Amino acid sequence: MRIALVLVVLGFFVPTVQASGDADNGKAKAAQVCAACHGADGAKPVAPENPILAGQYPDYIVKALSDYKSGKRVNAVMKAMAEPLTKKDIEDLAAWFSSQKSNLHFQR
């Protein structure tokens, strides 16, 4: 019982993962680059094959966009979208999408 209590208390001190980008800048960039396929806030893609970006982990978004940009991850449409993005753009997009609510979150 004491161990469980200690683990619960320590859980309050574990920092949450925060995106290092600027969410407001990411929102503006998403409106230009991402909204047509993933929806304005990334929660309502226009086609079932387009993933939900809202609520996704920021490091995942950074990795995925970086991999599309470099060609490590292959998708012609995403390569074209990611290629002109700067590292800061990618971090800003990650901050924006990770701060949005979606069905990726546990709903109570």
C-alpha positions as CSV (number, residue, x, y, z in Angstrom):
1,M,0.0,0.0,0.0
2,R,2.8,2.4,0.9
3,I,4.5,1.7,-2.5
4,A,1.3,2.5,-4.4
5,L,0.9,5.7,-2.5
6,V,4.5,6.7,-3.2
7,L,4.1,6.0,-6.9
8,V,0.9,8.1,-7.0
9,V,2.6,11.0,-5.3
10,L,5.6,10.8,-7.6
11,G,3.3,10.7,-10.6
12,F,2.4,14.3,-9.8
13,F,6.0,15.4,-10.2
14,V,6.6,13.8,-13.6
15,P,6.8,16.6,-16.2
16,T,4.5,16.3,-19.1
17,V,5.9,16.4,-22.6
18,Q,5.5,19.8,-24.2
19,A,6.2,20.8,-27.7
20,S,9.0,23.3,-28.1
21,G,7.3,25.1,-30.9
22,D,4.9,28.0,-31.0
23,A,1.3,26.8,-31.2
24,D,0.0,30.1,-32.6
25,N,2.5,30.0,-35.4
26,G,1.7,26.4,-36.0
27,K,-2.0,27.2,-36.3
28,A,-1.3,29.7,-39.0
29,K,1.0,27.3,-40.8
30,A,-1.5,24.5,-40.5
31,A,-4.2,26.6,-42.1
32,Q,-1.8,27.1,-45.1
33,V,-0.4,23.6,-45.4
34,C,-2.4,20.9,-43.5
35,A,-6.0,21.9,-43.1
36,A,-7.1,20.9,-46.6
37,C,-6.5,17.2,-45.8
38,H,-6.4,16.9,-42.0
39,G,-9.0,19.6,-41.1
40,A,-8.5,23.0,-39.5
41,D,-7.5,21.6,-36.1
42,G,-6.3,18.2,-37.3
43,A,-9.2,16.4,-35.7
44,K,-11.4,15.9,-38.8
45,P,-9.5,14.6,-41.8
46,V,-11.4,14.9,-45.1
47,A,-10.7,11.3,-46.1
48,P,-10.4,8.1,-43.9
49,E,-6.8,7.5,-45.1
50,N,-5.7,10.8,-43.7
51,P,-4.7,10.5,-40.0
52,I,-6.0,12.5,-37.1
53,L,-3.2,14.9,-36.0
54,A,-5.0,16.6,-33.2
55,G,-3.8,15.3,-29.8
56,Q,-0.9,13.4,-31.3
57,Y,2.4,13.4,-29.4
58,P,4.6,16.4,-30.6
59,D,7.7,14.3,-31.0
60,Y,5.8,11.9,-33.3
61,I,4.7,14.8,-35.5
62,V,8.2,16.2,-35.6
63,K,9.6,12.8,-36.5
64,A,7.0,12.0,-39.2
65,L,7.3,15.4,-40.9
66,S,11.1,15.3,-40.8
67,D,11.0,11.8,-42.3
68,Y,8.6,12.9,-45.0
69,K,10.9,15.9,-45.8
70,S,14.0,13.8,-46.0
71,G,12.4,11.0,-48.0
72,K,12.9,8.4,-45.2
73,R,9.1,8.1,-45.0
74,V,7.6,7.8,-48.5
75,N,4.4,9.5,-49.5
76,A,4.4,11.8,-52.6
77,V,1.8,14.2,-51.2
78,M,3.4,14.5,-47.8
79,K,6.9,14.9,-49.3
80,A,5.6,17.9,-51.3
81,M,3.9,19.4,-48.2
82,A,6.9,18.8,-45.8
83,E,9.7,19.7,-48.2
84,P,9.4,23.5,-47.8
85,L,8.9,23.4,-44.0
86,T,11.7,24.6,-41.8
87,K,12.7,22.9,-38.5
88,K,10.8,25.7,-36.7
89,D,7.7,25.3,-38.9
90,I,7.7,21.6,-38.0
91,E,8.1,22.3,-34.3
92,D,5.3,24.9,-34.5
93,L,3.0,22.5,-36.2
94,A,3.8,19.8,-33.6
95,A,2.9,22.3,-30.9
96,W,-0.4,23.3,-32.5
97,F,-1.6,19.8,-33.3
98,S,-0.5,18.3,-30.0
99,S,-2.5,20.9,-28.1
100,Q,-5.8,20.1,-29.9
101,K,-8.4,17.8,-28.6
102,S,-9.6,14.8,-30.6
103,N,-10.8,11.2,-30.3
104,L,-7.1,10.3,-29.7
105,H,-7.8,11.5,-26.1
106,F,-9.6,9.4,-23.6
107,Q,-13.1,10.9,-23.3
108,R,-14.9,10.8,-19.9
